[in-house]
Amino acid sequence: LSHAEESVSMPTRFRAAAMASAVRNWSKIAEAAAADDGLPAERRAELGVLSRIRNRDGHVCRSLEEYLHAAADDLVHWECSVGPSAPSKVWKQVEGAWDHWRLLLFEYGHIFGAAQAEAWRGGIAERR
C-alpha cells in the first residue's frame, strides 16, 4: 500500500484500486501493517478511519481530509437546499450527518493535530 501511494509512475486508476482494496480489507491489512514499520502510524490510523467510513457509507477516499472536504461541501449544500419549512425529521437527519462529520473531524484532529482540526471546524462554521 505504501509503495502504491508513493509511486508516481503507477497509473492513477491502479493507485485508486490499491487504496480501495486496502480500505475494503483493512482488518486483514492492519495486522500486517502493525508488524511492518513501512507504513507510518498516522497513516495506519487514517486508513482505519477510512475503513469505518467505507463500512458505514460505502465511500472510498484517498484520505480523511478528502472525505471531510467532500462531506462538508455536501452537508452545506444539503442544509441550504432543505429550507426552514422542511419537516423536523429532515432537520434531524441533517444534524445527525453533521454530528457524524464532527466525530470524524475529532478523529482527524487526534491523528493530525487539534489545531488543524479546530481551524477547519471554524471555517466550516463560517460557511454554515
Secondary structure, 3 states (H helix, E strand, C coil): CHHHHHCCCCCHHHHHHHHHHHHHCHHHHHHHHHHCCCCCHHHHHHHHHHHHHHHHHCCCCCCHHHHHHHHHHHHHHHHHHHCCCCCHHHHHHHHHHHHHHHHHHHHHHHHHCHHHHHHHHHHHHHHC
